[in-house]
Amino acid sequence: MPKNLQLAITAFGEPDTLKLQQTDIPTPSEGQVLVKVGFAGVNPIDAKTRAGLGWGAEKIKDCLPWTPGFDAAGVVVQDSGQFKAGDRIVGRIVEGGGYGQYLCAPSDALSFVPEDVSLEQASTLPVAGLTALQALELVNTTKDDKVLILAGAGGVGHIAIQLAKAKGADVFASCSDKNEEFVSSLGATALDYGKAPLEQQVQDIDVLIDLMGGDVGEAALASVKAGGRVVTVPTITAPRIIEAAEKRGVIAQGMLVQPNVAQLDALLNAVSDKSLTIEISKIYPLEDGVQAHVEIQSGRTRGKILLEIPQ
Ligand SMILES: NC(=O)c1ccc[n+]([C@@H]2O[C@H](COP(=O)([O-])OP(=O)(O)OC[C@H]3O[C@@H](n4cnc5c(N)ncnc54)[C@H](OP(=O)(O)O)[C@@H]3O)[C@@H](O)[C@H]2O)c1
């Protein structure tokens, strides 16, 4: 009987609390599709949840061992509704499970992957791509805006730069010196945060996409003009940034990325027509997921890192 190899969080703690396990292949219920996963995105939320932090850990604390993975790209196993066996699909899987060979995904969260988009590329888009797109839309970013994106070289940031540029905005993005060339190549004015405080490098920002939160997010508020709009994306420090923004006459809001098939389709089409470029800096085999967590929690990843799931 074939089994389902997964990499699960067995206890809250360090990356080595992730362990391989074998479970039964799940049976889809009404409205679900059985998917054989090819690639899963690795996101900071996965590491925070594993460490026992934030809303993710609160949600799963009574469900350990639990298999993370909110981004999954793979192949449909059995016909189900509009999906046929062999279709290549990708989805934002709210219940997790991407770090495993098989999962049952809600059919209304799945997009077909265009022929000329790889499963690797597709697996980067649900969390990072949707977050970038939804953050810019939340504050109605337009061509008239001067936009500052913190952590422009990261998973969300490198996509947000390109989407903001596509809207015609004037885009600035912070990064370390080693990523200046990369961030510039995406169309932003790169601001090396090691050189001088950001407020000395850029002022009069209309839209701040804060992908750092904490001290870095709070300091960046000094670059935003009165009446400017801020989305602070890391949820753990959002209340602090919202309060600090209010004191400066700036409107800040937090967000939680939502599954949205139409938006995911648009991102996939943008990759297909090459108007969106995805940086994949490393693909780890599933069994090296501990190392992938060490890397993602360093906060220094360029673009996206993925897990390749054994077939
Ligand atoms: N609320 C939601 O729904 C939601 C959704 C997605 C993500 N998030 C959160 O949003 C944040 C960003 O996610 P992500 O996937 O883009 O993270 P990520 O890929 O891990 O970001 C890594 C990047 O951060 C940059 N960085 C580190 N320190 C920096 C600093 N002081 N200033 C500017 N850049 C810095 C690094 O560039 P350098 O090496 O050049 O410094 C690196 O490229 C995370 O906290 C994540 O949990 C929230």
The ligand as an ORCA input file, in Angstrom:
! r2SCAN-3c Opt
* xyz 0 1
  N       0.438     38.776      6.805
  C       0.583     37.890      5.840
  O      -0.390     37.350      5.320
  C       1.969     37.557      5.348
  C       2.131     36.902      4.126
  C       3.417     36.682      3.660
  C       4.523     37.090      4.403
  N       4.315     37.672      5.606
  C       5.467     38.152      6.400
  O       6.116     39.177      5.652
  C       7.509     39.139      5.897
  C       8.258     39.050      4.577
  O       8.024     37.781      3.992
  P       9.006     37.229      2.871
  O       8.507     35.896      2.475
  O       9.241     38.232      1.812
  O      10.360     37.086      3.734
  P      11.794     36.613      3.281
  O      11.779     36.110      1.889
  O      12.339     35.742      4.340
  O      12.635     37.989      3.323
  C      14.022     37.892      3.266
  C      14.618     39.211      2.806
  O      14.590     40.166      3.875
  C      15.636     41.074      3.613
  N      16.039     41.807      4.811
  C      16.529     41.295      5.977
  N      16.774     42.307      6.849
  C      16.423     43.464      6.207
  C      16.418     44.850      6.586
  N      16.827     45.259      7.791
  N      15.952     45.747      5.691
  C      15.528     45.361      4.463
  N      15.538     44.078      4.039
  C      15.960     43.140      4.914
  C      16.759     40.215      3.085
  O      17.510     40.987      2.176
  P      19.033     41.341      2.506
  O      19.725     40.009      2.647
  O      19.466     42.139      1.318
  O      19.021     42.078      3.795
  C      16.042     39.049      2.395
  O      16.130     39.114      0.993
  C       7.733     37.971      6.857
  O       7.736     38.461      8.180
  C       6.519     37.097      6.631
  O       6.202     36.271      7.744
  C       3.078     37.913      6.104
*
